[in-house]
C-alpha cells in the first residue's frame, strides 16, 4: 500500500511570508493547487492541468472531502485549519476523523521519547513523520506549556472531531509507557465511539492493566495490531478471551511469548488471522534496559 502524500508545508509557508502583499485567496489557491497535484491520481477527471486551473469552490463537496481525507491526521490538525476559515470548517467534518493515524514514534529505527527534551521556538518546521516532532509542534502552535502537555487530551480532541464516528486509531506504542494515557484514551473511545473496531499500537508495553483496559473499553474490536510489543503470554490470553469478535490479531515479532505456543494457537483458533511469527520470550537484560525490572520480577514469580 503506497503512503499517502503529505501536505506541502513549504507552499503554505511561502504564501504566509507574502501575506502582507497577497490576499487570503492567494494563500488558499496555493495550498489548494498543491493538494490537487498530490491527490490527482485519486480523482477521475482526465488531466491534472484541468484540476490545477480550478478553485476550491469549483469542486463538488464529496471530491473536496476525498482530497482532505488523504492528507492525514497530522495535516488535519496542524496545517489544513490554518489556511483559512473555510478550510478550518472543512477540517471539522466528522467523516475525516473516522481513521486517526498519529505519526510513528521511531526515527531510523530508534524509539524516540518525546518528553526527554523541552520545546524551543526555533524548532525545525519541516514536515516530519516523527511523533516527537509532531507533538512538539502541536504544543508550540497552540501555546501549550510543555510541562502540562497531555497526549491523552490530544488524542481525545481528535476523537471528538469525529462526533462519535472514529473507527480506527493508530497510536505510537511509546504512549503505553506513560501512566494512564492509554486508559484515558480507551475509556473515552469506548464511551463515545460505538463503531470503533481497530487499534494499532506497535512497540507497546502491554501489561495486565492495559490488556484489561482494552477488553473493558473496546471489547468489540475486530482488528488489533501489537507488533513488536512487549507482552507476556498471560496478557495475550486476556486479550484473546476478552475480545471475542477479533478477526485480525497481529502480534508478530513480540517479546514475552513464543510463536510456537500451542495453547495460544488453540485459544485463538476463532480468529481468522492470528499472526505470531517471530515472537519469542524476553530476557531480563532487555527488560532491565527499558526500566521495567519490577515487571520482570512479577513474571519470574508467576
N, C-alpha and C positions, 0 to 999 in steps of 0.2 A: 504494500500500500504506500503510495507516494505521500510525502509530507506536505501539508497544506502550506502555501506560500505565506510568509509573514508580512505584516503591514510594513510599508516602507516609511520608516520614521524620518528618513532623510528628506523625503519630499515634503512632509508636513513641516519639518523644522525649517526648511528653506523658505517656505511660504510665511511662516511665523516671523522670520527675520525681516521680511519685507512688509509686514502688516501696516507700518506707518505710511507705505506708499500704495499698497494694494488693498482691495476691498475684501471683505469676508468671503464674497463669492469666489474670488480668485483662490483663496485657501481651499475652499470646498472643491473647486474644479480640479486643482492639482491632486488632492487626495483621492477624489473620485476616479480620475483617469488612471491613477496607479492601481486602484482596486480593480477596475475593469481589465487593465492589462494583465494582472496576475491571475484573474479569475476567468478570462475569456475562454479557456478550454472547457469550462464548465457550463458555458452558455450556448444557446442554439443558433443565433444569427450568423451569417456566413463569414464575415471578416471582422478582424479586430479593429480596423480603421473605422468601420461603421459604428462600433461602440464608442471609440475614443472621441468621436465627433458629437456624441450625445451628452446630455447632462443628467444629473441625478433625477431631476423631475421627469425626464423622458422615459425612465424605466418603470415598468409595472412594479407594483409593490412586492409581488412574490419574487421577482428577479432580484430586486434590491436586497431583500432579506436573504435570498440564497447566497448572494455575494458576501454579505456580512457574516453569514454562518460559517464561512470558510476562513475568516481571519484569525480565529482562535480566541480563547478566553483572555489571554494576556492583552491582546489588542482591544478587545471589547471593554476591558477595564481601564486601560491606560491611554489608548490612542484615539479610538473612534469617538468617544464622548467629547474630546477636546477640540474637534474640528469646528463644530458649530452647533447651534441649538437643535437643528433638525436631525443631525447625526446623533446627538445625545438622546433625543427622543426615540430614535430608531433603535439605539442600543438597549433600550428598556423593553423591547419586545420579548415576551416570555419564552417564545419558541427558540430564541438564540441561546438560552441558558439550560436547555434540556441536557446537553453534554457539557460538563465543566471539566476542562483539561488544564491543570496547572503545570507550569514548566517543571522539568526534571530537576533533581537536587544534585546531579553529578556534572562534572566538567572534566572531560578527558578521562572518564572512568573513576574519578576521585569524588567521594561524597563530600559535599560542602556543607558545613554547619553555619547557617546564616546568622546565628546570634553571637558569633565569635568576635565580630568587629563592629564598630559604630558606623553610622551612615554620615557621609560628608556631602556637602552641597556640590562638590566638584566631581562626583562620581560620573563615570562614563555613561553617556546617554544612548550608546548604540544598542540596537535590539539584541537581546540575548535569550537563549532558552534555559538559562540557569535560574533555578529557583531563588538562589541567593540574590542575584541581581534584581529579579522581579519584585520580591517583597521589599527590598531596599528602595527601589524606585517608587513603589506604591506608597511607602511611608513618607518619602520625601514629597511626592506630588500632592499628597493630601495633608501635608503638615502634621503628620502623626509623630509624636515623641517616640523615638526608637525604644526607649526603656519601657514604654507602655504598649508596644505593638503586639497585636494578638492575631496569630494565624487563624485560629478558630473563628474569630469575628470576621476576618476577611472572607473565609470560605462561606460562612453563613450569609454574608452580604451578597455574594454571588448567587447562592441558592435562592435567596429572597427575590432576586431579579426574575426568577422563573415563575414566581407566583404558584409554587407547588408542582411545577412540571418537570423538575430535574429528574432525570432517569439514570444518569451515569456520572460518576465522579472519578477522575484520576488525580490522585494527590501524592506528593512525594513521601516516600517511606520515612524520611527524616522526621516528619511530623508525629510519627508514632513514638518517638523517643522523648517527647515532652509531655509533662503531666497534663492529663485531662483534655488535650487538644482533640484527639480523635473521639473521645467520649462526647464532648460538646458537639462536634460536627455530626456524628452519627445520631445522636439524640435529636438534633434539630431536623435532620433529613427524615428520620423516622416519624417525627410528629407533623411534618409539613408536606412530604412528597410521597403520596401513596403509590405512585407508579415507579418508584425507584427500583432499579433492577441490576445495577452494575457498579462494582467498586474495584478500582485498580490501584494497588499500593505496593510497588516493588521496593526492595531493600528495607522492608519494615522490620520492626522489633515487635513480634506478636506474642505478648504474654497472655496469661489466662484471663486477665481483666479485659484486654482488647478483644479476645476471642468471644467472650461472653457478651461484650457490648455489641459486637456485630450481630450475634444471634438475637439479642434482646431488641435492638432498634431497627434492624433491617433483615428480618428473618426470611423474607420472601425474595431475596436477591437471586438472580439467575446466573450472574457472571461474577466471579471473584478471582482476581489475579493477585497473588502474593509472591511473585517470582523473586528469587534471591533474598527472601526474607529469612529472619532468624526465628524459627518457630519449632517448638517441640511437638512430639507425637501426640501428647495429651491435648494440647491446644488445637491441633488439627482435627482430632476426634470430636472436640466440642463443636467445631465449625461444620463438620460433615453431618453430625447428628442433629444439629440445631437448624441448619439451613437446608431444609428438605426439598426445596424447589430449585436447587443448583443444577444448571445444565453444563456449566463450564467451571472447573476449579483448576487453576494453574498454579502449582507450587513447585515448578521446576527450579533446579539449582539452589534449593533452600538448604539451610544448615539447621540440624536439630532432629532429623529422622532420616531413614534410608529409603531410597526409591524402591527397594526390594521388599518392603514391609508388607507381608501378606494380609495382616489384619486391616491395615489401611485400605488396601486394594479391595478387600471384601466389604468393608463398611461403605466404600464409595462406589460400589457396583451400580448404583442407581444413577450416578452422574454420567451423562452422555460423554463428556470429555474431561477426564480426570488425568492431569499431567503431573508426574513426579520425577521425570528424568533428571539425573544429575544431582539429586538431593542426597545429603549424607549427614551423619552425626557431627555435631560440633566438637571442637577441642577446647579445653579450659583456657588455653593460651589465646585463642581467637576471641573468646568472650571477655577475658580479662582486659584485652586491648580496648574493648568498647565500654569498659566501665560498668559491667553488669555482673560482678562477682557474686552478689547475693543470689541472683537467679541461678547461677551455676550450682551454688551450694544447695539450693532448693531442688534442683534437678537430681543431683547426686544422692540426695536423701530420699528421693521418691521411688 
